[in-house]
């Protein structure tokens, strides 16, 4: 899909849970589908909107399809994943929910690339970086899943290949399973260890 039109609607201020404020802007965005030539209208809420057209990083706070309507909700990734992994996954999931499967395939490939960076992968290209994860203790089934996501993304970007909704959903689930192993389980163990340590400390200090 290509952005054929973008129009600013409203500047917003959002208060975070810690009391901090951040500036957002609400846009309407029209996306033209390369596959069917149809148009879709989205409401796009952006953090740091002034730098969308620069090389600096901005963040998509929300992207909601207004037309045509869709009942499919974007899938979620665990909050235990690193922030940028969550952000890239969210944008890929939004594309999947909107039926933009080429864009979703490329997006899920980008998620894998970001995870590889977070895991300290090495190599001159994504294939090599994914393969290097096996030497760092990443299970082989996750390495193979990442190669599958990489291949799907490459097919979308380089060959314009459109996979089915089920095939893209399978790639997304493979990534979610990898996130569970790489981030969720270690975080759960850390929280349980912290809870046990707090319980021991409380027992020692109680009268």
N, C-alpha and C positions, 0 to 999 in steps of 0.2 A: 504494500500500500504506500501511496505517496500523499503527503500533505498538500492539498490543492488550495486551501484557504485557511487563514488563521486570523481571528478577530478578538481583540481584548474587550472584555465585558465589564469587569469590576475588580478593584483592588481590595484585598481582604487582609485582616489581621487575625491570627490564630494564637490563643494562649495555651501554652503547653502545661503539662501536669506539674512542672516545677515552677510555674509562674512566669517563665520566659515567654516572650512574644516573638513570632516570626511573621514575615510579610509574604503574602501569596497573591497571585493574580489569577482570575478566572477567565479563560479563553473559550471561544467556540472554535472547533477545529473540524474541517471537512476533509475526510480521507477518501481518496479514489482507489478502488481495488484494481490491481493489475490483472486479476483473473477474470472478473465479471464486468469490469468497467462501471460498476455501480458506486454510488457515493454513500458514505455514512457520516452522520453528524455526532460529534462528541462534545461534552463539557470537560475541559482540561484545567485542573487546578495545579498551579506550578509554584514551587518555592524558588526564590531567586530568579524571577522571570526576566530580569534585565540582562541576564547572561545566557539566554537560550541560544543566541546566534553567535556566541563566542566559544572559545575552547574550554572555558571554565565549566565546572560541574553545576548542574541544576538538579532539582529533584521533583519528580511527579508525585504530588500528594494524592491525587485522585484523577481517574479518567472514566467518565460515564458515557456510555452510548445512549444518545437520545433518539436517533432514527437510523435505521429501523430498530424497533424495540427488541430487546433480548431478555429472556428470563434466566439465562445462564450467568451465574455469578463467578467471578474470577477465583481460581483456586488460591490457597494461601500456603506460605512456607513458614516454618517455625520461627518465632522471635529469637530463638537461640542461635540462628544463623547470623553471620556478620551483616551489618547494616547495608553495605553495597550489594551483597548477595541478595538480600531481601528486596532491595529496590529494583535490581535488574530482573529478578524473578517476577515481581509484581507487574512490571511493564510487559513481560512476555505473556503472563497469565491474562492480562487485559486484552492483548491481541488475540489470544486463543479464544477468550470468551466472546470477542467480537466476530469470530469466524475468519480472522485474518491469519490463516494457518502458515503461510510462507513467513510472515513477519514473526509469528510465534516460534516457528522452528529456528529462525535466526536468533530470536531472543533467548531461547533456552540454550542454544550454543553459547551465547554470551554469558549466561549464568555459569555454565561449566568452566568457561575461561576465567571468570572471576573467582570461582572456588579453587581452581588450580593455583591462581596467584596467592590466595589466602593460605593455601597449604604449602607454599614454598616450592612449587614445581619449577623445574629447570628445563631448558631446551629452546631451540631456535624457532619452533612453531608449536601450535597447539597440540598436534599429534604427539610430538616429542615430550611436551610438558605433561600431558595426561599419562603417557607411558612411564614417565619418571616418578609418578606418584606411587607406583608399586614398590619402589625402593625405599619409600618413606613410610611404609606400613599401611598404606591404603589397601583394603581388600581388593582382590583381582576382579570380583564381580562389579565393584564400583568403577574400577578402571575401564572395564568393558562397557558399562552403561554410559560413561562419559564419552567414550569413542563413538557410541551409537548416536548420542545427542550431537556430537561434533559433525558426524556425517550427515545427519538430517539438516542441520543448519547450513552446511556447505552446499547441499543439494538445493536448498531454498535460495541461497544468495547467488550461487554461480550458475545454476542450471534452471532456475525458476520452477523447480519441481514442487508441486503442491501435494503434500501428504493429507490423508484423511483426518477427520476430527479424532478418531480413535487412535490413530498412529501418533498424533501430536500429544494426545492425553497420556499415552504410554510413556513417551519421553519425559513428560512433566512428572509422572509418578516415579520414574527411575531417578530423577533428580531429587525428588522429595525423600525417597528412600535413602539416598546417599547423604542428604542433609541430616537425616535422623541418626545415621551411624557416625558421621563425622562431627556433628555439632550437638545434637539433642542428647544423645546418650552420655557423652562426656559432661555436659552441663548438668544433667540429672544426677550423675554421680557426685559432682562437686557440691550440688545443693544438699544431697543426702549426707555427705561427709560433713558439711558445715552444720547441718541440723544435729548430727550426732555429737560434734564437738561442742555445740552450744548446750546440749543436754548434759554432757559430762561436766562442763563448767558450772552449770546451774546446780548440779548435784553436789559439787564440791563446795560451793559457796552458800548453800542453803543451811539453815540452822538445824 
